[in-house]
Amino acid sequence: MGPRILITGATGFIGGRVAATAAAANEPAHVRLLARRPLDPPPGASVELAPGDLRDPDSLRRACEGVDVLIHCASAIGADEDTAHAVNDRGTRALVDAAVRAGVTRIVSLSTASVHGRGPFRAAAPGTLPLAPGSATSRTRAAGERYVLDAGGTVLRPHLVYGTGDRQLMPGVVRLLAALPGPLDGGSSLHSLIDVDSLARALFGAALSPRTEPGAFYVNHPEPVPAAELLAAGEALVAGRSGTRGPAVDLAEARVLLADVPFGLHHLAMLADDHWFEDDRPWRDWGCDPGPGFAATIAGHMPWYRGLLVPSS
């Protein structure tokens, strides 16, 4: 039997994919899933469910007993500040403390490149950017990172994650575009993206590879994505919802049209600047394949996005 692996956030978008990856791995492993609510375990390896909550230290101590490897994917995203602190900050600290006391030999934690705040970031290399989080979610996730790093763990920082199950990135792009009379000309900015399956493989690879080092890693597809490609995928979904669209709108026009729409201005500011992080270590060292890139990969997820975002006729 291989390592005993505890995965948090197994009911979430990314944690659920990591759980499926671990359960289907060629190397037999015992997988324990920490979850606040019931879930159907993925088929494959021996899978055990451990009811628990990051706000309940006793449940974390029980979940960590007998575990070799912790993959921490649970977080509160977009929550109020009190909840974000309770889950992302204090909850991560309690989890890491429980893991260290239980003798866990490796901790791998999912974070976000937004701990660096707003760009522009152009081919940003590891260790070159200060922490400058701009939201409660990012501030508390940065605090959670510190506990993992202080314990000798490994932190993965993707920028934008897409794929089946995504209810943030592409839904946000579609909401932005639907608020405009026509397609958005987003300029020439470049953005780091990763599909959820490649990210799950990277998290699992980091958990098991003998070459994994402590510290923070950016984990995105090696090729940054032009804003035009991201917006074209969103526009295909908008067209399916609203039919005929007007002429293209540039960023300056969009700012005027969305002057009273805070979420729209937020998304425009993100799209206007480069957010490109460069780090080949996850793909070079952990035996993982980043996949073919956004243009090829997004096509396979479009049916799911259409089911979520395009009303049936």
N, C-alpha and C positions, 0 to 999 in steps of 0.2 A: 504494500500500500504506500502511496506517495504521501506528500505533505498534507497536513490538516490545515485547511484554509478557512478563515472567517471572512465573509464579505458583508459589509454594511451597505444599506441603500438598495437592497435586492429588489424592491418593488419599484424602483425609479427607472428613468430612461436609460441611464448609463450603467448603473449598478445591476439592473436586470440583465443587460447584455453581457456584463462581466460574469455573472452567475451562470449564464448559459454557456459561455466560453469555457469556464472552469469545469462544468459538468460534462462537457463533450470532449475534453482534452484527451489526447492519446495516453498520456501518463496517468495512471489511476491516482485519484486523490479523494480525500474525504472533504466535502464542502459543507460548511455550516453557514446558513444565511440568517443574519440578524434583520428582523423586520418588525415594524410596528403593527402591521395588519396581516391577516392570513394571505398566503399566496400558494399557487401551485408550483411545486419545485420543478426545475427543468429536468428533462430526462438525461440519463447518463450515469455519471459516477455516483457514489454514495452521497446523498444530499440530506442534510439535517436542518430542520427549521428551529431557530432560537428566537422566541418572542423577546423583544427588547426595544429600548428607546434610548437615544443619546442623552435624554434628560433623566434617565434612571440609572445611576451608577451601579446599583446592585445587579441589574440585568446585564450590564456590560461585563462585570466581573464573572458572572456565570457563563456568558458567551465566549469569553477568552480562555476559559479553562481548557487545557490540553491542546491549544492551537499553536501551530508553527509559524503561520504566515497570516498577516492581516492585510486585507485590501479594503480601504476605507473610501466609500463612494457616497455616503449619506451626507446631505446638506439641506439647509433651508435657503431656497433661492427666491428672492422677491418678497420675503416675509417682513413683518414689522421688526423694528430694531431689537425689541426684547426677545422675540423668538429667535432671531438670527444669532444673538449672543448666546442664548441658552443652548442652541444646537451646534452652530459652527465653531464657537469659541469654547465655552465651558464643556459642551458635550464632547468635542474632540479631545480636550484635555483629559476628561474622565476616561475616555476610551483608550487613549495612549497610556495613561497610568495603569489601567487594568491590563493592557497588553504587556507592558514591561514587567509588572508583577507576576504575570502568568508565564513569563519566559518566552514570549513570542520572539522569534529570531529575525523576522523581517516585517517592517511596516511600510506599505505603499499607500499613498493617499492621493486622491483626486482633488485638484484645486482648479484655479482658473488664471489665465494671463491677465485678467482684469484687476488683479492685485497691483498692477503697475499703473492703473488709471487710464486716462485717455491719451492716445497717441499725439503726433505721429510716431510710429515705430517702423524702422526700415531695416530688415535683416538683423533684428536685435538678437545679439548673442547672449548665452547664459552668463549671468553675473554682471551684466552691464547696465541693468536698469534698477533704479530704486523702487521700493514699495511706495505706492502713492494711491491707494484705493479710494474710490470716489463715492461709494455707496455703503450702506450698512451690510449688505451681503458680502461685498468685496473686503470690507474692513474686518469682518468677523472670520472670513475664510483665510485672510492673511494671518490673523491671530492663531487660527487652528493650524496653519502650516508650521508656525514656530514650534508648537509642541512636538510635531512629527519630526522636524529637523533636529531639534534638541535631543530627541531620543535616537538619533542616528538613522532616521527613516528617509524615504524617497518620496518626493512630491512631484506630481505630473501637472503641468499647467497648459491645457489646451486653450485656444482662443475661442473659435466658434465651432460648435458641434452640430451636425445635421444628420438626418436619417430617419428611418421608421421609428416613430415614438416621439419625435421632436415636437414640442409644443411651445417653443420659444423662438428659435432663429427664423425658420421659414414662415411660421405664422406672423411673426413681427414684421418681416419684409412684406408679406402680402397685405397686412393691415396698413403699412405705410403707403404702398402703391395704390391701394384701393381708395385712399384719401386724396389722391391726385387725379386730375382729369385725363392724364395720359401717361405713358411710360416715363420712367425717370432716367435721365442721363446722369449717371453717378460719377462721371469723370474717370480718371485713370488710376485711382487708388488700388492698392493690393492688400489682400487680407489672408491671414492664415486660417484655414479650415481643416477639419478632420471629420470623417464619417464615423458614426458611432461604433461600427463593427471594428474598424482599425483601432479606435481608441480602446475598446475592450481588449483587443489582442495585446496592445501595448501595456495596459495595466496588468494583465495576467502575465505577460512576458517579464515585466519588471519584478513581479512577485516571485518568479521562479528562476530567472537567469542567474548563473553564478557571476556574471559580469556586471550586475546592477550595483551601482555605487550610491552612497548617501548623497542627498542634495536635491536641488530643484532642477527639473527638466522641462523644456517646452516640448509638447508633443502635438504636432500638426503635420499635415502632408508637406513633404519637402518643397512642393511648388505652390507659391502663393496664388490666390485666385483673384483675377481682376474683378472690380466691382460690377462691371458690365455682365459678367457671367452669372454672378449671384442674382443680380436684378432681373436678368432674362429668365431665370428659373422662376422667380417670383411673379414676373409678368405673365408667364404661361398659365399660372394658377389664377391670377386676377382676371385674365381674359376669359377663363372658363366660368367665372362667376358673373361678370358684368357685360360680356359681349363687346360691342364696339368701343374703342378707346380713341381719345383725341391725340393730337400731336405730342411729341416728346417734350418733357419739361426738364430744364437744367436745374442744378442745385440752387442757384440764386433765385430762380422763379419758385422753386419748391419751398424755400425758406419763407418767402412772402405768403404763399398760399397756406402754409402751415403755421403761420405766426402765432396762432392761438391754440395750437395742438401740441402740447408738451411732448407726448411720446414721439410725434413725427419729427420734431426738432432734434430730439435725442438720437433717433436713428439716422437722420441726415448727418449730424455731426460725426457719428461713427463711420459712416460710409465715405465722408469727404476726405478723411485722412488715412494714410497707410497704417495698417496694424499687421505687421509681418514679422514673425519670430523665426529665427533660424537655429536649428539644433538637430544634428543628424544622429546623435548618440542613441536615442531610442531604437532607431531602425538599424543602426550599425552594430549595436552591442547586445540587443535583447532577442535576436532571432525573429524579429517581427517584420511583416511586409506592410508598408503604408498604403498599398492598393494603387489603383490607376489614376486617382485624382478626381476633382469635383465634377468636371464635365461628364466623365464616364459614369461616375458613381451615382450622381443625383438622379439619373434616369431610372435606376432601379427602385428608387424611393418615391418617385412621382405618383404612382397609383395610390400609395398610402396617403400622401399629402392631399391628393384630389379628394379622397374619401373624407378627409378631415375638414378641408377648406372649401371645397366646391359643392354647393347644394345639388342634390340629385334632381333631375328634371321630372 
